Structures are given as C-alpha cells and as structure tokens.
C-alpha cells in the first residue's frame, strides 16, 4: 500500500492504547479515542489544555509524586531527544462527574519525541497504559475476562520492564565513559607522589561514596621562586562530578601560577579569590596554602575558610596552624587582604594538609574530628609519609567510604 493513501489521522485514532500528542509546552495537541474513553474526559476538555491543568496531583495526598515524575520524564525527552519509559506510577485521577472525589489509579507511561525538519523536538508522544486492574487482580487472579485482561496488562508491564532495562544499560555505559574521563582528569590535574628536595611527600585522594574518581577536592606541591622553598596547598570545591572537577582544575592551576610570583600565601589567596569571583561554580570554595622555607626553617600560611594544617612534632605534639583563617574564596563582594601567620619547624617535623572529608561527620562537632586526627598523627608520627598517610585514611574514614571527598598531603620536613 502506498503511503499517500494511508489515513494516518485515522490510524492514530484507532490505536489500541491511550495515546496523546503534547507540544513542547505540554499542552495537548491531539488525543486518540482510547485516551478520551479511558480518561473520562471529553475531547474539548483535553485538546488545547495543559497536561497538568487537566491531570493535577491529588491535593489530598501529601505523598503524591505522579505529576512531578511525569513532568521530569517529558522534559528529559525534550532535552535529550530520546524515548523515556517510566516505571509504574500511582497517579490519582479526579472524577469528572464529582469534583473533589479522587480515584486511586496506576499507570505505565512511555514518552517519545517527534522531530521537526530542523531536528528539534516539536511534539511528544505520550503513551500510557492503565494497570489499575492488574494491581487489584494480583491478590485474586482468576479466569474469565478479568484474568485475560490481567495477563495482557502483565505482558505490557513486562515490555515496559525490558525498555527500562535497556535504558539502565545505556546509563551504565554512559557512566563508564564518564568514569574514564574522570580518571584521565585525576591523572592530569592531581600530581602523584614526588620528592621535594631531600624530603619525601605523600599524597592521597579518596572520592565520596558513589561519586566519580574526580570531584572537587585538590592538592598541590610547587617549587617556589627564590631560595629553597616549596608551596603546599589543598582546596575544596562544592559539589561532585565533572563540573566540580573542572572548577577544581581552574582554581588549582591559578593558585600554582600565583604562588610562584606572590610575596606570600596571603597574597596568593587574595589573587585566587579575585579569580574565583569570575569562575562559575567556585562559590564557597575553600583553600589553604603554606609556603615552606627550608633555609629559614619557617612555614608561612593562610587559609580561606579551610580546616587548619597540622604540624606534627617528633615528640608527638600536634600544632594546628589556625592563626590566619579567613572566609572562603569569593565570600566577600569587595575582597580584603587576607591574614597570614608564620611558625617554625625542626628536623623530623611533619606537615599535614587535608580536606574536610577526613575530619567532618554529620551531627559531630569539628573539634571532635580534629582531635581524632591529632591522635592518629601522634601514634603514627614515626612512620614514613606514605605509611602515615595510609594509616590516617584507614583510621579516620568510615569502612564503607565517606560521604565527602578527601584529599591528604603529608610532607616530612
């Protein structure tokens, strides 16, 4: 049969399931006869009206999520141009003959795009199968017409389950690709263990549970211009995933470059704060940087809202460098010079910088976390930096992993 003689409007009306066409604004453009029949609405009550004007959530049910879930699915189709098969939904429907009376209904929806000549989504095909009878029949399945209808609906649900499985497979593949990108970012942005003159440094990074391998925490070691000096820094960008990793990379690179020419850590953070002001996603980022001068045997430091570095003495004393703490980067609309402090160190001292994932726990005061860190550093102070770093992570991070990222750097002075 030639396409030109097929009445597709008639085919649409004769489709056996409930099918509606929605515009990108989620207004009904057309509905088939089965949609009109099963919805209990007249055609003129549907076409030209917004989907959620006709089918709002049940206002008497505070747990109702049907409208929110359906809206999210439709917008996914608009954004991605891909079909979206939804899980089984409870979506109560108001009786058109008795306003205010709602009926508990269950649906299996599937949404698909229709593209225009320019490749943009111009319509959404909203196909929905009511499965209320199947839900009610599960406990007392029998023969006859009701049993046959239940088997048909069960087959329909099986089809939806397979579509959801295919979608999950695609999501897993996409996640695997994103993880490969994250691993490449981690290798490119975060330096590996390195020798700092005659002094050994150990660095560690642990992503939050369920996160990609690169998120918003970072660390850095840089040789400073003039004298036998190094800069040691850590920072924390709010959020997880590749977007946070991108912001992290920008801030880390900026601080590395700034530290090489700045007079001290406070000036380096001043410049970094001004830079963060123009970087989307850098809001509330924190950082701490230390300039270690091996000739003068001093550590100069400054913190932008970050937990204090720890200086571990050979006799077990732990000194937290907390005398130069200021608000996070980009916290002030008009930046002010940041504070800076200095302390001395001796042979065998160990400098430890870290991010808040190592010490902070929900419903726990930060001083408790700092005390836990000090205790671990004291007991393992005689270990080499790599062993010390591993021991601290093992003792302080929860067995199943932390809910926040953790960066750690240990330098034996």
Secondary structure, 3 states (H helix, E strand, C coil): CCHHHCCHHHHHHHCCCEEEEECCCCEEEEECHHHHHHHCCCHHHHCCCEHHHHCCCCCCCCCCCHHHHHHHHHHHHHHHCCCEECCCEECCEECCCCCCCEECCEEEEEEEEEECCCCCEEEEEEEEEECHHHHHHCCCCCCHHHHHHHHHHHHHHHHHHHHHHHHHHHHHHHHHHHHHHHHHHHHHHCCCCEEECCEEEEEEEECCCCCCCCCCEEEEEEECCCCCEEEEEEEECCCCHHHHHHHHHHHHHHHHHHHHHCCCHHHHHHHHHHHHCCCCCCCCCEEEEEEEECCCCEEEEEEECCCCEEEECCCCCEEEECCCEECCCCCCCCCCCCCCEEEECCCCCEEEEECHHHCCCCCCCHHHHHHHHHHHHHHCCCCCHHHHHHHHHHHHCCCCCCCCCEEEEEEEC
